[in-house]
Amino acid sequence: MLERLYYGILFVTFSIIRKPIIFLINILKLFLDEITLEGYKNSKLGSRYKYSDPLIEKIAKAKDITDLCYLHGYYVHEHVVKTKDGYLLTIHRITKTTNVNNIDGDSRKTKPVVYFHHGLLTNSELFVSGDTKEKCLPLLLVDLGYDVWLGNNRGNSYSRKHINYEVNEQKFWDFSLDEYAIFDIPDTIDYILELTYQEKIIYIGFSQGASQGFASLSINPNLSKKFKIFIGLSPAMIPKNLNHPIANYVIHCSHILLYTFFGKKSLMPSVLFWQKMLSPVTFMRVVDKCLVLLFNWTHGNISIRQKEAGYPHMFSPTSVKTLVHWFQIIKRKRFQMFEENPSLLAEFITKDEEREYAYSNYPLETNSISKGCIFPVQTIRDLPMFLVYGTSDILIDMDRTMENLKNNNSLVDFISIDGYEHMDTLWASDVKETCFDPIIDRLKKLE
């Protein structure tokens, strides 16, 4: 009781001093905004750090995904997807040529389409920021003749446009996993399939990217017909509690208190600000300490070289509401929609008679605004799945995941890698042998 009172007083105190702190930070940020990120990296502070080798330095200092891919000899073509609720999402197509006509001509013939989707607080750069080409699965698949696309969530650094709202408006940031599932994933996939004249894609989601896939499949019955296979890297569905008691206390707080703490717009808007402030080695240490504190990730399988290359591209903004949504899922111990707006799913589903089975065949356990509708993932059927995760990843509860997928279990294969943590399925030193090669072998069996 005293501990809860102590943390309550702590949060109230923070809410009082939060605005003055933000004001001071913004003043400092305005001063530093004169220094661009590129300018910082070329400054004395940024250039003082000695990277492992010249390639790693180029990867770390790459300004966007186009630069990252070009370092390995690949080209990026940008496309913009307009969602049904008005967001403009930038997605990326990776190729070996700059000739768009050649790309589309090949795709209409034989090239199978692969779509990657990133995790929480990241963007499409995550998949191509390995310290070698062998740690960039999209590039390996391009070499094998696949038509590779990388998506981006609304609100991240590549998708900050809306037809009605400005990025600094609160309404722009009023989204969670619900909107990703209802709009972003299906609208993006429909765009790609229409452009490539293909009927199905190969879906590869990392962390929340897998979660969004699960959620979208559960409320879009026809979507599974557009998937050849669903591949999940560190596929989060119902994470366990976090590592630190204070973090777990925050999870179980009221969402009102969380909004007081974080605001109602963008989460982590000042990541680039802190990258400007800190030297590369200090930034790496801060990231490592935070990940140990929250998730007990030691990153013992990820080399310093990989951290140098990947950490500068690791973070991208999202909405505070998305984080609150994950806290609700952890707190309720069920894969559910956002609790503040359960009527959104009801309105969406009842518009289409084909979706009625989602209610009739699966207990949603709610008619109340105080409880969120469960994503009916048990309705996912007849879809091959391949899940890869680490045994030391506290965000993965594979028993619960398989229970939720029980009606599709006969088509679900998985690999559990001893000692792997969350990011290891992308960046571990032996990730090609443990993760990427088995995925490639599985894809070859589809042909």
The 8 nearest C-alpha neighbors of each residue, nearest first, counted from 0:
[[1, 3, 2, 4, 5, 6, 7, 8],
 [2, 0, 4, 3, 5, 6, 7, 8],
 [1, 3, 5, 0, 4, 6, 7, 8],
 [4, 2, 0, 6, 5, 1, 7, 248],
 [3, 5, 7, 1, 2, 6, 8, 0],
 [6, 4, 2, 8, 3, 7, 1, 9],
 [5, 7, 9, 3, 8, 4, 10, 2],
 [6, 8, 4, 10, 9, 5, 3, 11],
 [9, 7, 11, 5, 6, 10, 12, 4],
 [10, 8, 6, 12, 7, 11, 5, 13],
 [9, 11, 13, 7, 12, 8, 14, 6],
 [12, 10, 14, 8, 13, 9, 7, 15],
 [13, 11, 9, 15, 10, 14, 8, 16],
 [12, 14, 10, 16, 15, 11, 17, 9],
 [13, 15, 17, 11, 12, 16, 260, 10],
 [16, 14, 12, 13, 17, 11, 18, 19],
 [15, 17, 13, 14, 19, 18, 20, 12],
 [18, 16, 14, 20, 13, 15, 19, 21],
 [17, 19, 21, 20, 16, 22, 15, 14],
 [20, 18, 22, 21, 16, 17, 23, 15],
 [21, 19, 17, 23, 22, 18, 24, 16],
 [20, 22, 24, 18, 23, 19, 25, 17],
 [23, 21, 19, 25, 20, 24, 18, 26],
 [22, 24, 26, 20, 25, 21, 19, 27],
 [25, 23, 21, 27, 26, 22, 28, 20],
 [24, 26, 28, 22, 27, 23, 29, 21],
 [27, 25, 23, 29, 28, 24, 22, 30],
 [28, 26, 24, 30, 25, 29, 23, 31],
 [27, 29, 25, 31, 30, 26, 32, 24],
 [30, 28, 32, 26, 27, 31, 25, 33],
 [29, 31, 27, 28, 32, 33, 26, 34],
 [30, 32, 28, 33, 34, 29, 27, 272],
 [33, 31, 34, 29, 30, 28, 35, 272],
 [34, 32, 31, 35, 30, 29, 28, 38],
 [33, 35, 32, 31, 38, 39, 36, 37],
 [34, 36, 38, 37, 39, 33, 32, 31],
 [35, 37, 39, 38, 40, 275, 34, 271],
 [38, 36, 40, 35, 39, 41, 62, 60],
 [39, 37, 35, 41, 36, 40, 34, 42],
 [40, 38, 42, 36, 41, 37, 45, 275],
 [39, 41, 45, 37, 38, 42, 46, 36],
 [40, 42, 38, 39, 46, 45, 37, 43],
 [41, 43, 39, 45, 44, 40, 46, 38],
 [44, 42, 46, 45, 47, 41, 39, 40],
 [45, 43, 42, 47, 46, 278, 39, 40],
 [44, 46, 40, 42, 43, 47, 41, 39],
 [45, 47, 43, 48, 44, 41, 42, 40],
 [48, 46, 44, 45, 43, 49, 42, 278],
 [49, 47, 46, 50, 45, 279, 278, 280],
 [50, 48, 47, 51, 46, 52, 56, 53],
 [49, 51, 52, 56, 48, 55, 53, 307],
 [50, 52, 304, 55, 49, 53, 56, 307],
 [51, 53, 50, 55, 54, 56, 49, 304],
 [54, 52, 56, 55, 57, 50, 51, 58],
 [55, 53, 57, 56, 52, 58, 130, 70],
 [56, 54, 58, 57, 308, 53, 52, 59],
 [55, 57, 59, 53, 54, 58, 50, 60],
 [56, 58, 54, 60, 55, 59, 61, 53],
 [59, 57, 55, 61, 56, 60, 308, 67],
 [58, 60, 308, 56, 57, 61, 311, 55],
 [59, 61, 57, 58, 56, 62, 40, 37],
 [62, 60, 58, 66, 63, 59, 67, 57],
 [61, 63, 60, 66, 64, 37, 67, 65],
 [64, 62, 65, 66, 61, 67, 124, 312],
 [63, 65, 67, 124, 66, 68, 62, 123],
 [66, 64, 75, 68, 63, 67, 69, 74],
 [65, 67, 69, 64, 61, 63, 68, 70],
 [68, 66, 64, 65, 70, 69, 61, 58],
 [67, 69, 73, 70, 65, 71, 66, 64],
 [68, 70, 72, 73, 66, 71, 67, 74],
 [69, 71, 68, 67, 72, 66, 73, 58],
 [72, 70, 69, 68, 73, 132, 67, 138],
 [71, 73, 69, 70, 68, 74, 95, 94],
 [74, 72, 69, 95, 68, 94, 71, 93],
 [73, 75, 94, 93, 95, 69, 68, 96],
 [74, 76, 93, 65, 92, 91, 94, 77],
 [77, 75, 92, 91, 93, 78, 74, 94],
 [78, 76, 91, 90, 75, 92, 89, 79],
 [77, 79, 90, 89, 91, 80, 76, 92],
 [80, 78, 89, 88, 87, 90, 81, 77],
 [81, 79, 88, 87, 187, 82, 89, 78],
 [80, 82, 87, 86, 85, 88, 79, 83],
 [83, 81, 85, 86, 84, 186, 182, 80],
 [82, 84, 85, 182, 81, 186, 86, 183],
 [85, 83, 82, 86, 182, 81, 161, 178],
 [84, 86, 82, 162, 161, 83, 81, 87],
 [87, 85, 161, 82, 81, 160, 84, 88],
 [88, 86, 81, 160, 80, 161, 158, 79],
 [89, 87, 158, 80, 79, 153, 86, 90],
 [90, 88, 79, 158, 157, 78, 151, 80],
 [89, 91, 150, 78, 149, 151, 77, 79],
 [92, 90, 77, 149, 148, 76, 75, 78],
 [91, 93, 148, 76, 75, 147, 149, 77],
 [94, 92, 75, 147, 74, 148, 91, 76],
 [95, 93, 74, 96, 73, 75, 92, 141],
 [96, 94, 73, 74, 97, 72, 93, 141],
 [95, 97, 98, 94, 74, 73, 102, 99],
 [96, 98, 99, 74, 95, 94, 76, 75],
 [99, 97, 96, 100, 101, 102, 95, 103],
 [98, 100, 102, 101, 97, 103, 96, 76],
 [101, 99, 103, 102, 98, 104, 105, 97],
 [100, 102, 104, 99, 98, 103, 105, 96],
 [103, 101, 99, 105, 100, 104, 106, 98],
 [104, 102, 106, 100, 105, 101, 107, 99],
 [103, 105, 101, 107, 102, 106, 100, 108],
 [104, 106, 108, 102, 103, 107, 101, 110],
 [107, 105, 110, 103, 108, 104, 195, 109],
 [106, 108, 104, 105, 196, 195, 103, 109],
 [109, 107, 106, 105, 110, 104, 196, 103],
 [108, 110, 106, 111, 107, 105, 144, 145],
 [109, 111, 106, 145, 146, 112, 144, 108],
 [112, 110, 145, 146, 109, 113, 200, 106],
 [111, 113, 146, 200, 147, 145, 201, 110],
 [114, 112, 201, 147, 200, 146, 202, 148],
 [113, 115, 148, 202, 149, 201, 203, 147],
 [116, 114, 149, 203, 204, 150, 202, 148],
 [115, 117, 204, 208, 150, 149, 205, 203],
 [116, 118, 208, 205, 122, 123, 204, 121],
 [119, 117, 207, 208, 206, 205, 121, 120],
 [118, 120, 121, 207, 117, 206, 317, 208],
 [121, 119, 315, 314, 316, 317, 118, 122],
 [122, 120, 315, 314, 119, 118, 313, 117],
 [123, 121, 124, 117, 151, 125, 315, 155],
 [122, 124, 125, 149, 117, 151, 126, 150],
 [125, 123, 64, 127, 122, 126, 128, 312],
 [124, 126, 123, 128, 127, 313, 122, 312],
 [125, 127, 124, 135, 128, 123, 137, 136],
 [128, 126, 135, 124, 125, 129, 67, 68],
 [129, 127, 309, 125, 126, 124, 308, 130],
 [128, 130, 134, 131, 135, 127, 309, 305],
 [129, 131, 305, 308, 55, 128, 304, 134],
 [132, 130, 133, 129, 134, 135, 128, 305],
 [131, 133, 135, 134, 129, 71, 138, 130],
 [132, 134, 131, 135, 431, 139, 136, 129],
 [135, 133, 129, 132, 131, 136, 431, 426],
 [136, 134, 127, 132, 133, 129, 138, 137],
 [135, 137, 139, 138, 134, 140, 435, 126],
 [138, 136, 140, 139, 135, 141, 147, 126],
 [139, 137, 141, 140, 136, 135, 142, 132],
 [140, 138, 136, 142, 137, 141, 143, 135],
 [139, 141, 143, 137, 142, 138, 145, 136],
 [140, 142, 138, 145, 144, 143, 139, 137],
 [143, 141, 139, 140, 144, 138, 145, 95],
 [142, 144, 140, 141, 145, 139, 138, 439],
 [145, 143, 141, 142, 110, 140, 146, 111],
 [144, 146, 141, 111, 110, 140, 147, 143],
 [145, 147, 112, 110, 111, 113, 141, 144],
 [146, 148, 113, 93, 92, 145, 112, 114],
 [149, 147, 92, 114, 91, 113, 115, 93],
 [150, 148, 115, 91, 114, 123, 90, 116],
 [151, 149, 90, 116, 115, 123, 91, 148],
 [152, 150, 122, 90, 123, 89, 88, 153],
 [153, 151, 155, 154, 158, 183, 88, 150],
 [152, 154, 158, 155, 88, 159, 151, 86],
 [155, 153, 159, 317, 158, 152, 316, 156],
 [154, 156, 316, 158, 315, 157, 317, 153],
 [155, 157, 158, 315, 159, 316, 154, 122],
 [158, 156, 155, 89, 159, 151, 88, 122],
 [159, 157, 88, 153, 154, 155, 89, 156],
 [160, 158, 154, 166, 157, 155, 156, 153],
 [159, 161, 87, 158, 86, 166, 162, 165],
 [162, 160, 86, 164, 163, 85, 87, 165],
 [161, 163, 85, 164, 86, 160, 87, 165],
 [164, 162, 161, 165, 85, 171, 86, 160],
 [165, 163, 161, 171, 162, 168, 166, 170],
 [164, 166, 167, 168, 171, 161, 163, 160],
 [165, 167, 168, 171, 159, 164, 160, 172],
 [166, 168, 165, 169, 171, 264, 164, 172],
 [169, 167, 170, 165, 166, 171, 164, 172],
 [168, 170, 171, 172, 264, 167, 263, 173],
 [171, 169, 173, 172, 168, 164, 264, 165],
 [170, 172, 169, 168, 164, 173, 166, 165],
 [173, 171, 264, 318, 170, 169, 174, 265],
 [174, 172, 170, 171, 169, 320, 175, 318],
 [175, 173, 172, 178, 320, 321, 318, 176],
 [174, 176, 321, 177, 320, 178, 324, 179],
 [175, 177, 179, 178, 180, 321, 211, 174],
 [178, 176, 180, 175, 179, 336, 181, 337],
 [177, 179, 181, 180, 182, 176, 175, 174],
 [178, 180, 183, 176, 177, 182, 181, 184],
 [181, 179, 215, 177, 178, 214, 211, 182],
 [182, 180, 178, 179, 177, 215, 183, 185],
 [181, 183, 178, 179, 186, 180, 185, 184],
 [184, 182, 179, 186, 185, 187, 180, 82],
 [183, 185, 187, 186, 180, 182, 179, 188],
 [186, 184, 188, 187, 182, 183, 189, 181],
 [187, 185, 189, 183, 188, 184, 182, 82],
 [188, 186, 190, 184, 185, 189, 183, 80],
 [187, 189, 185, 191, 190, 186, 192, 184],
 [188, 190, 186, 192, 187, 191, 193, 185],
 [189, 191, 187, 193, 188, 192, 194, 186],
 [192, 190, 188, 194, 193, 189, 195, 187],
 [191, 193, 197, 189, 195, 194, 190, 196],
 [192, 194, 190, 196, 191, 195, 189, 197],
 [193, 195, 191, 192, 196, 190, 103, 197],
 [196, 194, 192, 197, 193, 106, 107, 191],
 [197, 195, 193, 107, 194, 192, 198, 106],
 [196, 198, 192, 195, 199, 107, 193, 112],
 [197, 199, 225, 192, 196, 200, 193, 226],
 [200, 198, 225, 226, 227, 197, 192, 201],
 [201, 199, 226, 112, 113, 227, 202, 225],
 [200, 202, 113, 228, 227, 226, 114, 112],
 [201, 203, 229, 114, 230, 113, 200, 115],
 [204, 202, 230, 115, 231, 114, 229, 116],
 [205, 203, 209, 208, 116, 231, 115, 232],
 [204, 206, 232, 208, 117, 209, 118, 231],
 [207, 205, 234, 118, 233, 235, 208, 209],
 [208, 206, 118, 210, 209, 119, 211, 235],
 [207, 209, 204, 205, 118, 116, 117, 211],
 [208, 210, 204, 212, 234, 207, 231, 206],
 [211, 209, 207, 213, 212, 208, 236, 235],
 [212, 210, 214, 208, 209, 213, 180, 215],
 [211, 213, 209, 215, 210, 214, 216, 208],
 [214, 212, 210, 216, 211, 215, 217, 209],
 [215, 213, 211, 217, 212, 216, 180, 374],
 [214, 216, 180, 212, 217, 218, 213, 219],
 [217, 215, 219, 213, 214, 218, 222, 212],
 [216, 218, 376, 214, 375, 215, 219, 379],
 [219, 217, 215, 216, 220, 214, 375, 354],
 [218, 220, 216, 222, 221, 217, 215, 354],
 [221, 219, 222, 218, 216, 354, 223, 217],
 [220, 222, 219, 224, 223, 225, 216, 353],
 [221, 223, 224, 225, 219, 220, 216, 226],
 [222, 224, 226, 225, 221, 216, 220, 382],
 [223, 225, 222, 221, 226, 199, 227, 220],
 [224, 226, 199, 223, 222, 198, 200, 227],
 [227, 225, 200, 199, 223, 228, 224, 201],
 [228, 226, 201, 200, 199, 225, 229, 383],
 [229, 227, 383, 201, 226, 384, 202, 382],
 [228, 230, 384, 202, 203, 383, 385, 201],
 [231, 229, 203, 385, 386, 384, 202, 204],
 [230, 232, 386, 234, 204, 209, 203, 205],
 [231, 233, 205, 387, 234, 424, 386, 204],
 [234, 232, 388, 206, 421, 387, 205, 235],
 [235, 233, 206, 231, 209, 232, 205, 210],
 [234, 236, 206, 395, 210, 207, 233, 237],
 [235, 237, 210, 238, 334, 400, 234, 395],
 [238, 236, 334, 333, 235, 329, 332, 328],
 [239, 237, 394, 395, 329, 236, 235, 396],
 [238, 240, 394, 393, 329, 241, 237, 396],
 [241, 239, 247, 329, 238, 242, 393, 394],
 [242, 240, 294, 293, 247, 243, 246, 239],
 [241, 243, 294, 293, 295, 292, 240, 244],
 [242, 244, 246, 245, 293, 241, 292, 247],
 [245, 243, 247, 246, 248, 242, 241, 249],
 [244, 246, 248, 247, 243, 249, 6, 250],
 [247, 245, 249, 243, 248, 244, 241, 250],
 [248, 246, 244, 250, 245, 249, 241, 240],
 [247, 249, 245, 251, 246, 250, 244, 252],
 [248, 250, 246, 252, 247, 251, 245, 257],
 [251, 249, 326, 247, 248, 252, 246, 330],
 [250, 252, 248, 249, 330, 247, 253, 326],
 [253, 251, 249, 250, 254, 248, 256, 257],
 [252, 254, 255, 256, 257, 251, 250, 249],
 [253, 255, 257, 256, 258, 252, 323, 259],
 [256, 254, 258, 253, 257, 259, 252, 260],
 [255, 257, 259, 253, 254, 258, 260, 252],
 [258, 256, 254, 260, 259, 255, 261, 253],
 [257, 259, 262, 261, 255, 260, 256, 263],
 [260, 258, 256, 257, 262, 261, 14, 255],
 [259, 261, 257, 258, 262, 14, 256, 10],
 [262, 260, 258, 259, 257, 263, 319, 266],
 [261, 263, 258, 259, 264, 260, 319, 257],
 [264, 262, 258, 319, 169, 261, 265, 320],
 [263, 265, 172, 169, 318, 319, 262, 266],
 [266, 264, 318, 317, 319, 268, 316, 267],
 [265, 267, 319, 318, 317, 268, 316, 264],
 [266, 268, 269, 316, 270, 265, 317, 315],
 [269, 267, 266, 265, 270, 316, 271, 315],
 [268, 270, 272, 267, 271, 273, 28, 274],
 [271, 269, 273, 272, 268, 267, 274, 314],
 [272, 270, 274, 273, 269, 275, 36, 268],
 [271, 273, 269, 275, 270, 274, 276, 28],
 [274, 272, 276, 275, 270, 271, 277, 269],
 [273, 275, 271, 277, 272, 276, 270, 282],
 [276, 274, 272, 273, 277, 39, 271, 36],
 [275, 277, 273, 274, 272, 278, 271, 31],
 [278, 276, 274, 282, 275, 281, 273, 279],
 [277, 279, 281, 280, 282, 45, 44, 276],
 [280, 278, 282, 281, 283, 277, 48, 45],
 [279, 281, 283, 282, 278, 284, 48, 277],
 [282, 280, 284, 278, 283, 279, 277, 285],
 [281, 283, 279, 285, 284, 280, 277, 278],
 [284, 282, 280, 286, 281, 285, 287, 279],
 [283, 285, 287, 281, 282, 286, 288, 280],
 [284, 286, 282, 288, 287, 283, 281, 289],
 [287, 285, 283, 289, 284, 288, 282, 290],
 [286, 288, 284, 290, 285, 289, 283, 291],
 [289, 287, 291, 285, 290, 286, 284, 292],
 [288, 290, 292, 286, 291, 287, 293, 285],
 [291, 289, 287, 293, 292, 288, 294, 296],
 [292, 290, 295, 296, 288, 289, 294, 293],
 [293, 291, 289, 290, 295, 243, 294, 288],
 [292, 294, 242, 290, 291, 241, 243, 289],
 [293, 295, 242, 296, 291, 290, 241, 292],
 [296, 294, 291, 292, 242, 293, 297, 290],
 [297, 295, 291, 294, 298, 290, 420, 392],
 [296, 298, 299, 291, 295, 287, 290, 420],
 [299, 297, 301, 300, 296, 420, 423, 287],
 [298, 300, 297, 301, 302, 296, 427, 420],
 [299, 301, 427, 298, 428, 302, 423, 419],
 [302, 300, 427, 298, 299, 428, 426, 305],
 [303, 301, 305, 304, 306, 300, 428, 299],
 [304, 302, 306, 305, 307, 301, 51, 308],
 [303, 305, 307, 302, 306, 51, 308, 130],
 [306, 304, 308, 130, 302, 307, 303, 309],
 [307, 305, 303, 309, 310, 308, 304, 302],
 [308, 306, 304, 305, 309, 310, 303, 59],
 [307, 309, 59, 305, 306, 55, 58, 130],
 [308, 310, 306, 128, 312, 311, 305, 307],
 [309, 311, 313, 312, 306, 307, 308, 283],
 [310, 312, 309, 313, 59, 308, 307, 314],
 [313, 311, 310, 309, 314, 124, 125, 128],
 [312, 314, 310, 311, 121, 125, 309, 315],
 [315, 313, 121, 120, 312, 316, 270, 122],
 [314, 316, 121, 120, 155, 156, 122, 317],
 [317, 315, 155, 120, 266, 267, 268, 265],
 [316, 318, 154, 266, 155, 265, 120, 319],
 [319, 317, 265, 320, 266, 321, 172, 264],
 [318, 320, 266, 322, 321, 265, 263, 264],
 [319, 321, 323, 318, 322, 175, 324, 174],
 [322, 320, 175, 324, 318, 319, 323, 176],
 [321, 323, 325, 319, 324, 320, 326, 318],
 [324, 322, 320, 326, 321, 325, 327, 319],
 [323, 325, 321, 327, 322, 326, 337, 320],
 [326, 324, 328, 322, 327, 323, 329, 321],
 [325, 327, 323, 250, 329, 324, 328, 330],
 [326, 328, 330, 324, 325, 329, 331, 323],
 [329, 327, 325, 331, 326, 330, 333, 332],
 [330, 328, 332, 326, 327, 331, 238, 237],
 [329, 331, 327, 328, 332, 326, 251, 250],
 [332, 330, 328, 333, 329, 327, 334, 335],
 [333, 331, 329, 330, 328, 237, 334, 238],
 [332, 334, 331, 328, 335, 237, 373, 329],
 [335, 333, 328, 237, 373, 374, 236, 332],
 [336, 334, 373, 374, 372, 333, 371, 328],
 [335, 337, 371, 372, 373, 177, 338, 374],
 [336, 338, 371, 324, 339, 340, 341, 335],
 [339, 337, 371, 370, 340, 341, 369, 336],
 [338, 340, 337, 341, 368, 369, 371, 370],
 [339, 341, 342, 338, 343, 337, 368, 371],
 [342, 340, 371, 343, 372, 338, 344, 368],
 [341, 343, 345, 340, 344, 346, 368, 347],
 [344, 342, 346, 341, 345, 340, 347, 177],
 [343, 345, 347, 346, 342, 341, 348, 372],
 [344, 346, 342, 348, 347, 343, 349, 341],
 [347, 345, 343, 344, 349, 348, 342, 350],
 [348, 346, 344, 345, 350, 349, 343, 351],
 [349, 347, 345, 350, 354, 346, 351, 344],
 [348, 350, 351, 346, 347, 345, 352, 355],
 [351, 349, 348, 347, 346, 352, 354, 345],
 [350, 352, 349, 353, 354, 348, 355, 347],
 [351, 353, 354, 355, 349, 350, 348, 356],
 [354, 352, 351, 355, 356, 220, 348, 221],
 [353, 355, 352, 356, 348, 357, 351, 220],
 [356, 354, 357, 352, 358, 353, 359, 349],
 [357, 355, 359, 358, 354, 360, 353, 361],
 [358, 356, 355, 354, 360, 359, 361, 375],
 [357, 359, 356, 361, 355, 360, 362, 363],
 [358, 360, 356, 357, 361, 355, 362, 363],
 [361, 359, 356, 358, 357, 362, 378, 355],
 [360, 362, 358, 359, 357, 363, 375, 377],
 [363, 361, 364, 358, 360, 359, 373, 375],
 [362, 364, 373, 372, 365, 361, 358, 375],
 [365, 363, 362, 372, 366, 373, 370, 371],
 [366, 364, 367, 363, 372, 370, 371, 368],
 [365, 367, 368, 364, 370, 372, 363, 341],
 [368, 366, 369, 365, 370, 371, 341, 364],
 [367, 369, 370, 341, 339, 338, 340, 366],
 [368, 370, 367, 338, 371, 339, 341, 365],
 [371, 369, 338, 368, 367, 365, 372, 341],
 [370, 372, 338, 336, 341, 337, 335, 373],
 [373, 371, 336, 363, 335, 341, 365, 374],
 [372, 374, 335, 363, 375, 334, 336, 371],
 [373, 375, 335, 376, 214, 334, 217, 336],
 [376, 374, 217, 377, 373, 378, 357, 361],
 [375, 377, 217, 378, 379, 374, 403, 404],
 [378, 376, 404, 375, 403, 379, 406, 405],
 [377, 379, 376, 375, 380, 217, 357, 406],
 [380, 378, 377, 376, 217, 407, 216, 406],
 [379, 381, 407, 382, 378, 406, 377, 223],
 [380, 382, 407, 383, 410, 379, 223, 406],
 [381, 383, 380, 384, 228, 410, 223, 407],
 [384, 382, 410, 228, 411, 229, 381, 385],
 [385, 383, 411, 229, 228, 230, 410, 412],
 [384, 386, 230, 412, 413, 411, 229, 231],
 [385, 387, 413, 231, 230, 232, 412, 414],
 [388, 386, 414, 232, 413, 233, 415, 231],
 [389, 387, 233, 415, 232, 416, 414, 386],
 [388, 390, 419, 416, 420, 391, 415, 392],
 [389, 391, 417, 418, 392, 419, 416, 415],
 [392, 390, 420, 418, 389, 419, 393, 417],
 [391, 393, 420, 421, 394, 389, 390, 395],
 [394, 392, 395, 239, 391, 294, 238, 396],
 [395, 393, 238, 392, 239, 235, 396, 421],
 [396, 394, 393, 235, 238, 392, 397, 234],
 [397, 395, 398, 399, 238, 400, 237, 394],
 [396, 398, 400, 399, 395, 401, 402, 388],
 [399, 397, 401, 400, 396, 402, 403, 395],
 [400, 398, 402, 397, 401, 396, 403, 237],
 [399, 401, 397, 403, 402, 398, 404, 396],
 [400, 402, 404, 398, 403, 399, 405, 397],
 [403, 401, 399, 405, 404, 400, 398, 377],
 [402, 404, 400, 401, 377, 405, 376, 399],
 [403, 405, 401, 377, 402, 407, 406, 408],
 [404, 406, 408, 402, 407, 403, 401, 377],
 [407, 405, 404, 408, 377, 380, 379, 378],
 [406, 408, 380, 405, 404, 409, 410, 381],
 [409, 407, 405, 411, 410, 406, 404, 401],
 [408, 410, 407, 411, 406, 412, 405, 383],
 [409, 411, 383, 408, 407, 384, 382, 412],
 [412, 410, 384, 408, 409, 385, 383, 413],
 [413, 411, 385, 384, 386, 410, 414, 383],
 [412, 414, 386, 385, 387, 415, 411, 388],
 [413, 415, 387, 416, 386, 388, 412, 385],
 [414, 416, 388, 389, 387, 390, 417, 413],
 [417, 415, 389, 419, 390, 388, 414, 418],
 [416, 418, 390, 419, 389, 415, 391, 420],
 [419, 417, 391, 390, 389, 416, 420, 392],
 [418, 420, 389, 391, 417, 416, 423, 390],
 [421, 419, 392, 391, 389, 423, 422, 296],
 [420, 422, 392, 423, 233, 424, 389, 419],
 [423, 421, 424, 425, 420, 426, 427, 233],
 [422, 424, 427, 426, 425, 420, 421, 419],
 [425, 423, 422, 426, 232, 430, 434, 427],
 [426, 424, 423, 422, 427, 430, 134, 126],
 [425, 427, 423, 301, 424, 422, 430, 428],
 [428, 426, 423, 301, 430, 300, 429, 425],
 [427, 429, 430, 301, 300, 426, 302, 431],
 [430, 428, 427, 431, 432, 433, 300, 426],
 [431, 429, 427, 433, 434, 432, 428, 424],
 [430, 432, 435, 429, 434, 433, 436, 134],
 [431, 433, 436, 430, 429, 434, 435, 437],
 [432, 434, 430, 431, 429, 435, 436, 437],
 [435, 433, 430, 431, 437, 436, 432, 438],
 [434, 436, 431, 438, 437, 439, 432, 430],
 [435, 437, 439, 438, 432, 431, 434, 440],
 [438, 436, 440, 439, 435, 434, 441, 433],
 [439, 437, 441, 435, 436, 440, 442, 434],
 [438, 440, 436, 442, 441, 437, 435, 443],
 [441, 439, 437, 443, 438, 442, 436, 444],
 [440, 442, 438, 444, 439, 443, 437, 445],
 [443, 441, 439, 445, 444, 440, 438, 446],
 [442, 444, 440, 445, 441, 446, 439, 438],
 [443, 445, 441, 442, 446, 440, 439, 438],
 [446, 444, 442, 443, 441, 227, 228, 440],
 [445, 443, 444, 442, 111, 441, 227, 440]]
